[in-house]
């Protein structure tokens, strides 16, 4: 008897496991990714909302600052990065 994986509610991993594909964008809480190096950081949610800052998120913000209130996440500007 083979076991079947339970059906994912919000999404699932790709066949090769390299990415998680969100199928239902209405998640219980925003799902954020941090894109950062030692000085610059961008916090981007699954809907495209978020903010970015240089060194200090309170004093050196570059884009919209939501503070700790990610529940009011709104889609924002989109930046696509490509590894050349």
N, C-alpha and C positions, 0 to 999 in steps of 0.2 A: 504494500500500500504506500503510495507516495503522498507526502505532505504538501499541501498547497499553502502558499504564503497568504496571510490575511489581506484582504483588500484594503489598500490605503485610502483614507478619507480625503486627505488634502493633496496627495501626490505620491510619487514613488521614485525610486532610483532608476536611472537609465540601465539598460541591459548590461553595459560594461561597468556600471557603478561609478562613473566619473562625475555624475551630476545628479541633483535631485530636481525632478520636474514637478512644479506646483500646478496642479490641475484645478484646484478650487482656491481662488484668491481671497475669499472671505475667511481668513484664519482667525482663531480665537484671540491672538495677539500678533502684532507686527513681527515679521521674521526679518531680521536685519543682518547685513554683512558689513564687516569693517574692512575697508581698503586703506592701508596705511603703510607708511615708512616711519622713520624716526621723527619726522617733523610735521608731516601733513596727514590728515585723516579724513576720510569720507565715510559716513554711516548711511547706508542705503537700504531701504526696506524693499520687500518683495513687490510693492506697488509702485516703486520709483520715487517715493518720498524720502526725506532724510535731510542731512546737512553735512557741511564740511568745515574744517577749521585748520588753522596753522598753529601748532604748538598747544594753545590753550582754548578749549571750546567755549569758554565764557567771555574771553576778551579778544580772541583772534579769529572769530568766525568769518567764514567767507560766504556761505549760503545759509538759508533759513535755519534758525536754531529752535528746536522743539523742547530742549531741556529733557526732563525725565518723562514728559508726557507724550510718549510714542503712540498712545491710544488714539490721538487725534492726527495720526499720520495722514498726509495728503500726497498724492502724486506730485512730483516736481519736475525739474529739468532732467533730461536724460543725457547721460554721458556714456558713450560706448568706447570701451578700451579694446584695443586689438594688439596682440603680441606679434610684432612684425618679424 
